[in-house]
Structure formats: structure tokens, C-alpha cells
Amino acid sequence: MLIAHDLGTTGNKASLHRDDGRLVASVTVGYPAHFAAGGIAEQNPEDWWQAVVSATRQLLVKAAVDAQSVTGLVVGGQMMGTVLLDGAGAPVRPAIIWADTRSGAQVRELAAAVGEAHAYDLLGHRLNETYSIEKIMWVRDHEPEVWSRVRKFCVAKDYIVMRLTGRLATDRSDASGTNAYDQLAGTWSSEVLAAARLDANLFPEIVDSVTIVGSLTGDAANALGLAREVRVVMGGGDGPMAAVGSGIVAPSDGAYVCLGTSSWISFVSEAPLRDPKMRTFTFDNVVPGSYVPTATMQAGGASVQWIAEALSPDPSRPETGRLTAEAGDDLDTEGLYFLPYLLGERSPHWDPDARGAFVGIGRHHTRSHLMRAVLEGVAFNLRLCMDAFRDAGASIDRVDAVGGGAQSDVWLQILADVWGVPVRRRTVGEEANSLGAAVTAAVGLGLTDFSAARSLSEVTAEFAPVPERHSIYSSRAARFDSAYTALAPWFAKGES
């Protein structure tokens, strides 16, 4: 059997799979994140490790399996963060995660040295505060005492793999989410590192996602309750992993949307996709030799979670399901819009100053209107992302939905009506990332190939767009976009 760990923003999901990738059982262990004014978003890497240990042990008990039956382990997880390590491999400060946007000055420094358009062509991504290299530069510039102890950089899943095996490495999918990776050359970019004034030795070796990194160390085996002979496969970033878990492993498989804390639309391509307006970006895939053009918004599911917490009597127990149901039945928001930019925004605006806003609110609006406006706001923003893909030549005629938000009939119908294409729910749901990781592990261990992912989840429901609603939403989408355009200068001024 195989164990897959998916290091998310709110917790680690551990799942046990047969050697063909099929799910046996799963366990989630949560951990905190620290968000604060000024764009701060951090987590403690030790919390990740303790969650991996706890979830592994709970999983073995829940599934009632002999630990000796586990022969492989793989890790996937949140991308674009920064874990800085000393010479002994210990973190020198909390991890700066993907949602952190403090590094605006560092973005401008890189842009001046490399050029925004050239960087996009080179890296497959815009220079932006959400990426790793700008975060590294921020620590160097603002925390000199901490920086003096830094010897290595890695991202979340790399840190766990190091704790498991003693070897520090990264894969191409996560490397492509750092703003430091030359996507066409497949190496760390000497040009960008020179512009950032960073030593190449700071960065780990790059291997394919299916690489067997090593076996468990004695300490790791004892902590997890597994045999030392368990082989650890490198794994990859949660975005590409979710594609595999959704059965999207080749261009012919179509597109998918992940409705998680951040939300994104993606598909597989044979070459990087470059948008002339730089609204989208391209990761290397965990499937060697392919790519995953992606458009990610910072706070998709996070916006829904926030409004549910705000509208529930007990914010610690948000009544998301009930509130979403009340927002269904074709409720008309009556001119109310929500800009879902609670954490700034990546695609399509790339604006760290953007913030959430209800626009057009009136005395007659109720909490059901507020809830539906948030669901629609995420749908409108993702529609702008789809428009960007189509402008770049991509064809999207259906979308498979995974992630926690995919369990909502109301939301999936809104998405279909706003986008004008069928939206399908798959059986994997919140397990897409871990299922993709399990398939990646099985491929790395020589047990199967990536095509097996297509048969590991099934379509359980399809939501077809209603033409009349799509026509109305098409008009409203333009008004939604104009609300951001009007408010962008106000966002940029900030608090005086």
C-alpha cells in the first residue's frame, strides 16, 4: 500500500491507497496559519511535520492495516512558499506561505533588472509577491540576523521529504513556482538569481516528481510507525497533483477547477502557454515532459469560508452548507456584487493591493444575498481567467470540479451558468491532491502509469448551463469587472 500526504493551507490530508492508486482511507490533521496586516501569512514547519506524523499513525489505525504493508510514501502540497534552513536543516524562522504579499519592493527590484515581459517568457510566471524568490529576498533585506544563518531554501513538501529521508531536493512542478526556474532550460535561472543577488547554492537539486528520493530514516520510521524500507517518492505541488487526481493527465482530458482555499482553473498542455497580457501562468507538470497552464485566484474557497464564518452564530462552526443552500433557487442578488480579493489577487489582475468588497449593497439585501454574491463573485473572477486562456488560443468546453467547494450543487450550477460550459463533479472531491500524489508514487515505484488516474475517479453529476441565465450572467460579468477597474486606484492608495 501507499501513503500520500497533501500539505494544504489549513491542514495535512493523509490518505492510504492500494498500489494501483485506489483510495482505502483518509485522515486530516489541521494546523494554524498566522495572517496579519501588511500581507503577512506564515506557518510553522514543525506543525506540518507533527501533522504528518499524527495523520500517518491515525490512518493506520483507522484503516486497520499492518504497517508492514505500506511500501511507498509521497508528499504533495502548497506551492510558492519559502522555508529557510540553517546548515543542520532546521528552519531559521516560520515559513512564509504562498498568501504572503510583503515583498513588493523585491518584485520591483527584479522587474527593473530582468524586465517583466522577459521574466514572464523565461519563468512562465509574472514577477509577483506570491512567489518564493521574492520572499527570500524580503528576508535577506529585512531580517539580516536571520539571513546570516540561512544555508538552504525549500518549499513545504521538500521540507517534509527531507525530514523523511534526510535528502533535500525539489521537483520541477514546485521549482516552476518559485520565480527562479528557467522553464525551457529546466534549471535554476542564473539570470534571475544574479538579478536577485542570490547564490545558486541556496537552491536544492531538481528531480522529476516520480523520482525515488530514498527510504525512511530511522528517526522518521520510528515517528511514523512505519518500516525503514518504505520508499519515498519526491512528489510535487498541489496544483499539478490535483490535475492528476482529477484524471487530467493529457491535453485531451479537458480542464478542471479546484475549489479550495485558493481556487484555480487548469489543464494539461504539451508546451508552456504564454498569455500576451500575462494574466495566466504555466507550471511544469508532475507528468514528465508536460505542463499545466493555470489561472489561480488567491481567495476562492477562502471567500466562501470567510462569509460563512461571518454570517454564522458561531464563527468556529460555520454553517456553510445551510447558508449556501439558502442562496440557491435562482436567488437574484438584485444588483449586489462581491469582489473576492480578500488576500489581494493573482489571476487575472495580479494586484496585491486589491481587497474584498461588496458593491451595490442596499437596505433590502439579506444574508442570502450576501452569500450568493460571494459564490457569484468567485465564478465571475474565474470566468475572467477562462477568457484569458481562450484569448491565448486554448479551448475549454467543459470543466471538472474538485476540492471542498465541489460538493455544493448550488455553487456548481452557478459556475456552469456564469461560464456557459458544463461543470462536472467527480468522486475525488477533496481527495484530488492526495489521489494525484498516490498515482505519482505508483508511477515512481514502477507499479502503473499516469493513464491509470483516469479510471480512479468517476463523474457523479453534471450541471449544464441554462442559456437564459448564462445570457444574464454575461452582462453582469462585465459589470463585475468594471467594479474592480473603478476601485483599483482606491485600493492602490491604501490607508493614509
ROPAMAR-783399 format. One record per residue (C-alpha): x, y, z; residue in three letters; residue number from 1. Coordinates in steps of 0.5 Angstrom, whole numbers, plus 500, padded with zeros to 3 digits. Each point is the difference from the previous one (the first is absolute). Example, Ala and Ser with C-alpha at 12.3 -4.5 7.8 and 13.67 -1.06 7.14 Angstrom:
# residues 2
[node [525, 491, 516], ala, 1],
[node [502, 507, 498], ser, 2],
***
This chain:
# residues 496
[node [500, 500, 500], met, 1],
[node [502, 507, 499], leu, 2],
[node [499, 506, 505], ile, 3],
[node [499, 507, 497], ala, 4],
[node [501, 507, 503], his, 5],
[node [497, 506, 498], asp, 6],
[node [502, 506, 504], leu, 7],
[node [495, 505, 499], gly, 8],
[node [499, 507, 503], thr, 9],
[node [495, 498, 506], thr, 10],
[node [503, 493, 501], gly, 11],
[node [503, 494, 497], asn, 12],
[node [496, 494, 497], lys, 13],
[node [503, 493, 500], ala, 14],
[node [497, 495, 496], ser, 15],
[node [501, 493, 499], leu, 16],
[node [500, 497, 494], his, 17],
[node [501, 493, 496], arg, 18],
[node [506, 499, 496], asp, 19],
[node [495, 502, 494], asp, 20],
[node [498, 506, 503], gly, 21],
[node [493, 499, 502], arg, 22],
[node [498, 503, 507], leu, 23],
[node [500, 496, 506], val, 24],
[node [499, 505, 506], ala, 25],
[node [502, 507, 501], ser, 26],
[node [501, 505, 506], val, 27],
[node [501, 507, 501], thr, 28],
[node [504, 504, 506], val, 29],
[node [500, 507, 500], gly, 30],
[node [505, 505, 502], tyr, 31],
[node [499, 508, 500], pro, 32],
[node [503, 506, 496], ala, 33],
[node [501, 507, 502], his, 34],
[node [497, 505, 496], phe, 35],
[node [501, 507, 502], ala, 36],
[node [500, 507, 497], ala, 37],
[node [505, 502, 495], gly, 38],
[node [500, 494, 496], gly, 39],
[node [503, 495, 505], ile, 40],
[node [498, 493, 499], ala, 41],
[node [504, 495, 504], glu, 42],
[node [500, 493, 503], gln, 43],
[node [505, 495, 504], asn, 44],
[node [503, 495, 496], pro, 45],
[node [500, 496, 506], glu, 46],
[node [493, 500, 500], asp, 47],
[node [500, 497, 493], trp, 48],
[node [505, 494, 503], trp, 49],
[node [495, 499, 506], gln, 50],
[node [494, 499, 496], ala, 51],
[node [504, 495, 495], val, 52],
[node [502, 496, 506], val, 53],
[node [493, 500, 503], ser, 54],
[node [496, 499, 494], ala, 55],
[node [504, 494, 498], thr, 56],
[node [499, 497, 507], arg, 57],
[node [493, 502, 500], gln, 58],
[node [499, 497, 492], leu, 59],
[node [503, 493, 502], leu, 60],
[node [495, 499, 506], val, 61],
[node [494, 503, 496], lys, 62],
[node [501, 495, 494], ala, 63],
[node [502, 494, 505], ala, 64],
[node [506, 498, 496], val, 65],
[node [507, 498, 501], asp, 66],
[node [505, 505, 500], ala, 67],
[node [505, 495, 496], gln, 68],
[node [495, 500, 494], ser, 69],
[node [502, 507, 499], val, 70],
[node [506, 500, 495], thr, 71],
[node [499, 507, 497], gly, 72],
[node [499, 508, 502], leu, 73],
[node [499, 506, 496], val, 74],
[node [499, 507, 502], val, 75],
[node [497, 506, 496], gly, 76],
[node [498, 507, 503], gly, 77],
[node [499, 507, 500], gln, 78],
[node [505, 504, 495], met, 79],
[node [504, 506, 499], met, 80],
[node [501, 501, 508], gly, 81],
[node [507, 501, 503], thr, 82],
[node [503, 495, 505], val, 83],
[node [507, 503, 502], leu, 84],
[node [505, 495, 503], leu, 85],
[node [507, 500, 504], asp, 86],
[node [506, 495, 499], gly, 87],
[node [496, 495, 504], ala, 88],
[node [494, 500, 496], gly, 89],
[node [496, 504, 506], ala, 90],
[node [495, 505, 498], pro, 91],
[node [503, 507, 502], val, 92],
[node [493, 504, 500], arg, 93],
[node [493, 498, 499], pro, 94],
[node [498, 498, 493], ala, 95],
[node [498, 506, 495], ile, 96],
[node [494, 497, 496], ile, 97],
[node [497, 501, 493], trp, 98],
[node [495, 505, 503], ala, 99],
[node [505, 505, 503], asp, 100],
[node [501, 506, 496], thr, 101],
[node [505, 504, 504], arg, 102],
[node [505, 500, 494], ser, 103],
[node [498, 506, 496], gly, 104],
[node [507, 503, 500], ala, 105],
[node [503, 494, 498], gln, 106],
[node [496, 499, 494], val, 107],
[node [501, 507, 497], arg, 108],
[node [508, 499, 501], glu, 109],
[node [499, 493, 496], leu, 110],
[node [496, 504, 495], ala, 111],
[node [505, 505, 499], ala, 112],
[node [506, 495, 499], ala, 113],
[node [496, 495, 496], val, 114],
[node [494, 503, 497], gly, 115],
[node [493, 498, 501], glu, 116],
[node [499, 497, 493], ala, 117],
[node [506, 497, 499], his, 118],
[node [500, 497, 507], ala, 119],
[node [493, 497, 498], tyr, 120],
[node [502, 497, 494], asp, 121],
[node [506, 497, 504], leu, 122],
[node [497, 497, 506], leu, 123],
[node [493, 499, 498], gly, 124],
[node [497, 505, 505], his, 125],
[node [500, 507, 502], arg, 126],
[node [504, 503, 505], leu, 127],
[node [496, 501, 506], asn, 128],
[node [500, 500, 507], glu, 129],
[node [497, 493, 501], thr, 130],
[node [506, 496, 497], tyr, 131],
[node [506, 497, 504], ser, 132],
[node [506, 504, 498], ile, 133],
[node [497, 507, 502], glu, 134],
[node [498, 497, 507], lys, 135],
[node [507, 498, 500], ile, 136],
[node [503, 507, 498], met, 137],
[node [495, 503, 505], trp, 138],
[node [503, 496, 506], val, 139],
[node [507, 502, 498], arg, 140],
[node [498, 507, 499], asp, 141],
[node [496, 501, 507], his, 142],
[node [503, 494, 505], glu, 143],
[node [507, 501, 499], pro, 144],
[node [502, 496, 506], glu, 145],
[node [495, 494, 498], val, 146],
[node [503, 500, 493], trp, 147],
[node [507, 499, 503], ser, 148],
[node [498, 493, 502], arg, 149],
[node [497, 498, 493], val, 150],
[node [503, 495, 496], arg, 151],
[node [495, 497, 496], lys, 152],
[node [493, 501, 497], phe, 153],
[node [494, 496, 499], cys, 154],
[node [492, 499, 500], val, 155],
[node [495, 497, 504], ala, 156],
[node [500, 493, 497], lys, 157],
[node [508, 500, 499], asp, 158],
[node [501, 501, 508], tyr, 159],
[node [496, 494, 502], ile, 160],
[node [503, 496, 495], val, 161],
[node [507, 502, 503], met, 162],
[node [497, 498, 507], arg, 163],
[node [498, 493, 497], leu, 164],
[node [506, 499, 496], thr, 165],
[node [506, 504, 502], gly, 166],
[node [501, 503, 493], arg, 167],
[node [498, 507, 498], leu, 168],
[node [497, 500, 493], ala, 169],
[node [494, 503, 496], thr, 170],
[node [496, 498, 494], asp, 171],
[node [499, 504, 493], arg, 172],
[node [493, 502, 502], ser, 173],
[node [502, 503, 506], asp, 174],
[node [506, 503, 497], ala, 175],
[node [496, 504, 495], ser, 176],
[node [496, 503, 505], gly, 177],
[node [506, 504, 503], thr, 178],
[node [501, 505, 495], asn, 179],
[node [507, 498, 500], ala, 180],
[node [500, 494, 495], tyr, 181],
[node [501, 500, 492], asp, 182],
[node [494, 496, 498], gln, 183],
[node [503, 499, 493], leu, 184],
[node [507, 498, 502], ala, 185],
[node [498, 496, 506], gly, 186],
[node [505, 503, 505], thr, 187],
[node [500, 506, 505], trp, 188],
[node [501, 506, 496], ser, 189],
[node [507, 503, 501], ser, 190],
[node [497, 507, 497], glu, 191],
[node [494, 500, 505], val, 192],
[node [505, 498, 506], leu, 193],
[node [505, 505, 498], ala, 194],
[node [495, 506, 500], ala, 195],
[node [497, 498, 507], ala, 196],
[node [507, 499, 502], arg, 197],
[node [499, 493, 503], leu, 198],
[node [505, 495, 500], asp, 199],
[node [498, 494, 496], ala, 200],
[node [503, 495, 505], asn, 201],
[node [494, 502, 504], leu, 202],
[node [495, 496, 496], phe, 203],
[node [499, 493, 500], pro, 204],
[node [501, 495, 495], glu, 205],
[node [495, 499, 495], ile, 206],
[node [497, 493, 498], val, 207],
[node [494, 497, 497], asp, 208],
[node [494, 499, 504], ser, 209],
[node [500, 493, 499], val, 210],
[node [507, 499, 503], thr, 211],
[node [501, 496, 506], ile, 212],
[node [504, 504, 505], val, 213],
[node [502, 495, 505], gly, 214],
[node [497, 496, 505], ser, 215],
[node [498, 502, 507], leu, 216],
[node [505, 502, 505], thr, 217],
[node [500, 496, 507], gly, 218],
[node [497, 506, 504], asp, 219],
[node [495, 501, 494], ala, 220],
[node [498, 493, 500], ala, 221],
[node [499, 500, 508], asn, 222],
[node [496, 506, 500], ala, 223],
[node [495, 498, 495], leu, 224],
[node [500, 493, 502], gly, 225],
[node [502, 497, 493], leu, 226],
[node [505, 496, 498], ala, 227],
[node [507, 503, 498], arg, 228],
[node [500, 496, 493], glu, 229],
[node [494, 505, 498], val, 230],
[node [502, 503, 494], arg, 231],
[node [498, 508, 499], val, 232],
[node [499, 503, 493], val, 233],
[node [501, 507, 499], met, 234],
[node [493, 502, 498], gly, 235],
[node [498, 507, 498], gly, 236],
[node [496, 507, 501], gly, 237],
[node [493, 499, 502], asp, 238],
[node [497, 504, 493], gly, 239],
[node [503, 494, 496], pro, 240],
[node [499, 495, 504], met, 241],
[node [492, 502, 500], ala, 242],
[node [500, 499, 493], ala, 243],
[node [503, 493, 500], val, 244],
[node [495, 499, 506], gly, 245],
[node [494, 502, 495], ser, 246],
[node [502, 496, 495], gly, 247],
[node [503, 506, 496], ile, 248],
[node [507, 497, 497], val, 249],
[node [500, 502, 493], ala, 250],
[node [497, 505, 495], pro, 251],
[node [494, 496, 498], ser, 252],
[node [498, 499, 507], asp, 253],
[node [497, 508, 500], gly, 254],
[node [500, 505, 506], ala, 255],
[node [499, 499, 508], tyr, 256],
[node [498, 505, 505], val, 257],
[node [503, 499, 507], cys, 258],
[node [495, 504, 505], leu, 259],
[node [505, 500, 506], gly, 260],
[node [502, 506, 505], thr, 261],
[node [503, 503, 493], ser, 262],
[node [497, 498, 494], ser, 263],
[node [502, 498, 493], trp, 264],
[node [499, 498, 493], ile, 265],
[node [505, 496, 497], ser, 266],
[node [501, 495, 494], phe, 267],
[node [506, 496, 497], val, 268],
[node [504, 502, 494], ser, 269],
[node [506, 498, 496], glu, 270],
[node [503, 507, 501], ala, 271],
[node [500, 506, 504], pro, 272],
[node [494, 504, 499], leu, 273],
[node [502, 508, 500], arg, 274],
[node [495, 505, 500], asp, 275],
[node [501, 507, 497], pro, 276],
[node [497, 503, 506], lys, 277],
[node [504, 496, 505], met, 278],
[node [493, 498, 503], arg, 279],
[node [502, 493, 501], thr, 280],
[node [506, 495, 501], phe, 281],
[node [503, 494, 499], thr, 282],
[node [502, 494, 505], phe, 283],
[node [505, 494, 498], asp, 284],
[node [495, 494, 501], asn, 285],
[node [502, 494, 504], val, 286],
[node [499, 496, 494], val, 287],
[node [507, 501, 497], pro, 288],
[node [500, 504, 494], gly, 289],
[node [493, 503, 500], ser, 290],
[node [498, 507, 503], tyr, 291],
[node [494, 503, 504], val, 292],
[node [497, 507, 498], pro, 293],
[node [497, 502, 506], thr, 294],
[node [496, 506, 502], ala, 295],
[node [500, 501, 508], thr, 296],
[node [496, 505, 504], met, 297],
[node [502, 501, 507], gln, 298],
[node [494, 499, 504], ala, 299],
[node [494, 496, 496], gly, 300],
[node [498, 495, 505], gly, 301],
[node [503, 504, 506], ala, 302],
[node [495, 506, 498], ser, 303],
[node [494, 495, 501], val, 304],
[node [503, 497, 506], gln, 305],
[node [501, 508, 503], trp, 306],
[node [493, 502, 498], ile, 307],
[node [497, 493, 503], ala, 308],
[node [504, 502, 507], glu, 309],
[node [498, 507, 500], ala, 310],
[node [492, 498, 499], leu, 311],
[node [500, 494, 505], ser, 312],
[node [499, 501, 507], pro, 313],
[node [506, 496, 502], asp, 314],
[node [506, 502, 495], pro, 315],
[node [504, 494, 502], ser, 316],
[node [494, 496, 498], arg, 317],
[node [498, 503, 493], pro, 318],
[node [493, 498, 497], glu, 319],
[node [503, 500, 493], thr, 320],
[node [495, 494, 498], gly, 321],
[node [494, 503, 502], arg, 322],
[node [502, 507, 498], leu, 323],
[node [502, 498, 493], thr, 324],
[node [493, 496, 499], ala, 325],
[node [496, 507, 502], glu, 326],
[node [504, 503, 495], ala, 327],
[node [497, 496, 495], gly, 328],
[node [494, 499, 496], asp, 329],
[node [502, 505, 495], asp, 330],
[node [500, 506, 505], leu, 331],
[node [501, 506, 497], asp, 332],
[node [505, 505, 503], thr, 333],
[node [497, 506, 498], glu, 334],
[node [506, 504, 498], gly, 335],
[node [505, 497, 505], leu, 336],
[node [507, 498, 498], tyr, 337],
[node [506, 498, 504], phe, 338],
[node [507, 501, 498], leu, 339],
[node [503, 493, 503], pro, 340],
[node [507, 504, 501], tyr, 341],
[node [501, 498, 508], leu, 342],
[node [507, 499, 499], leu, 343],
[node [502, 504, 494], gly, 344],
[node [500, 497, 493], glu, 345],
[node [504, 496, 495], arg, 346],
[node [496, 498, 494], ser, 347],
[node [497, 504, 497], pro, 348],
[node [502, 506, 503], his, 349],
[node [507, 499, 503], trp, 350],
[node [498, 505, 506], asp, 351],
[node [503, 499, 507], pro, 352],
[node [496, 507, 502], asp, 353],
[node [493, 497, 498], ala, 354],
[node [495, 499, 505], arg, 355],
[node [494, 496, 501], gly, 356],
[node [494, 505, 499], ala, 357],
[node [492, 500, 500], phe, 358],
[node [498, 504, 495], val, 359],
[node [493, 503, 499], gly, 360],
[node [497, 498, 506], ile, 361],
[node [493, 502, 502], gly, 362],
[node [496, 500, 507], arg, 363],
[node [496, 495, 496], his, 364],
[node [506, 495, 500], his, 365],
[node [500, 494, 505], thr, 366],
[node [505, 495, 502], arg, 367],
[node [498, 495, 494], ser, 368],
[node [501, 506, 495], his, 369],
[node [507, 501, 503], leu, 370],
[node [501, 492, 500], met, 371],
[node [498, 500, 493], arg, 372],
[node [504, 506, 498], ala, 373],
[node [506, 496, 502], val, 374],
[node [499, 494, 496], leu, 375],
[node [499, 504, 494], glu, 376],
[node [506, 504, 501], gly, 377],
[node [505, 494, 500], val, 378],
[node [496, 498, 494], ala, 379],
[node [501, 507, 496], phe, 380],
[node [507, 500, 502], asn, 381],
[node [502, 493, 498], leu, 382],
[node [496, 502, 493], arg, 383],
[node [505, 505, 499], leu, 384],
[node [505, 495, 501], cys, 385],
[node [497, 496, 495], met, 386],
[node [499, 506, 495], asp, 387],
[node [508, 501, 501], ala, 388],
[node [501, 492, 498], phe, 389],
[node [496, 501, 494], arg, 390],
[node [503, 506, 497], asp, 391],
[node [506, 496, 500], ala, 392],
[node [498, 495, 496], gly, 393],
[node [497, 495, 505], ala, 394],
[node [493, 496, 499], ser, 395],
[node [496, 499, 506], ile, 396],
[node [494, 496, 499], asp, 397],
[node [499, 497, 507], arg, 398],
[node [502, 500, 507], val, 399],
[node [501, 495, 505], asp, 400],
[node [500, 503, 507], ala, 401],
[node [503, 497, 506], val, 402],
[node [502, 503, 507], gly, 403],
[node [495, 501, 506], gly, 404],
[node [496, 505, 496], gly, 405],
[node [498, 495, 495], ala, 406],
[node [496, 497, 505], gln, 407],
[node [495, 505, 499], ser, 408],
[node [494, 500, 495], asp, 409],
[node [498, 507, 500], val, 410],
[node [508, 502, 499], trp, 411],
[node [501, 495, 494], leu, 412],
[node [493, 503, 497], gln, 413],
[node [503, 507, 501], ile, 414],
[node [506, 498, 497], leu, 415],
[node [497, 497, 494], ala, 416],
[node [495, 506, 499], asp, 417],
[node [506, 505, 500], val, 418],
[node [505, 496, 496], trp, 419],
[node [495, 498, 495], gly, 420],
[node [503, 493, 500], val, 421],
[node [498, 493, 503], pro, 422],
[node [503, 499, 507], val, 423],
[node [501, 493, 503], arg, 424],
[node [501, 498, 507], arg, 425],
[node [505, 494, 501], arg, 426],
[node [500, 495, 505], thr, 427],
[node [507, 502, 503], val, 428],
[node [498, 507, 502], gly, 429],
[node [505, 502, 506], glu, 430],
[node [504, 494, 499], glu, 431],
[node [502, 502, 493], ala, 432],
[node [507, 503, 502], asn, 433],
[node [502, 493, 504], ser, 434],
[node [497, 496, 495], leu, 435],
[node [504, 503, 495], gly, 436],
[node [506, 499, 504], ala, 437],
[node [499, 493, 501], ala, 438],
[node [500, 499, 493], val, 439],
[node [506, 504, 499], thr, 440],
[node [503, 495, 506], ala, 441],
[node [498, 494, 496], ala, 442],
[node [503, 502, 494], val, 443],
[node [506, 502, 503], gly, 444],
[node [500, 493, 503], leu, 445],
[node [499, 496, 493], gly, 446],
[node [493, 498, 502], leu, 447],
[node [496, 504, 495], thr, 448],
[node [500, 505, 495], asp, 449],
[node [496, 507, 500], phe, 450],
[node [495, 498, 496], ser, 451],
[node [497, 496, 506], ala, 452],
[node [498, 506, 503], ala, 453],
[node [494, 501, 495], arg, 454],
[node [497, 494, 503], ser, 455],
[node [501, 502, 507], leu, 456],
[node [494, 505, 501], ser, 457],
[node [493, 500, 496], glu, 458],
[node [496, 506, 498], val, 459],
[node [494, 499, 505], thr, 460],
[node [496, 507, 498], ala, 461],
[node [500, 504, 494], glu, 462],
[node [497, 508, 500], phe, 463],
[node [498, 502, 494], ala, 464],
[node [500, 508, 499], pro, 465],
[node [493, 503, 499], val, 466],
[node [500, 504, 494], pro, 467],
[node [496, 506, 503], glu, 468],
[node [504, 500, 506], arg, 469],
[node [506, 500, 496], his, 470],
[node [498, 506, 496], ser, 471],
[node [498, 504, 506], ile, 472],
[node [507, 498, 503], tyr, 473],
[node [504, 502, 494], ser, 474],
[node [497, 507, 501], ser, 475],
[node [501, 500, 507], arg, 476],
[node [507, 497, 500], ala, 477],
[node [502, 507, 496], ala, 478],
[node [497, 504, 506], arg, 479],
[node [504, 496, 505], phe, 480],
[node [507, 501, 496], asp, 481],
[node [498, 507, 500], ser, 482],
[node [499, 501, 507], ala, 483],
[node [508, 497, 501], tyr, 484],
[node [502, 505, 495], thr, 485],
[node [497, 506, 504], ala, 486],
[node [502, 498, 506], leu, 487],
[node [507, 498, 498], ala, 488],
[node [503, 507, 501], pro, 489],
[node [497, 501, 507], trp, 490],
[node [503, 493, 502], phe, 491],
[node [507, 502, 498], ala, 492],
[node [499, 507, 505], lys, 493],
[node [499, 495, 506], gly, 494],
[node [500, 503, 507], glu, 495],
[node [503, 507, 500], ser, 496],
***
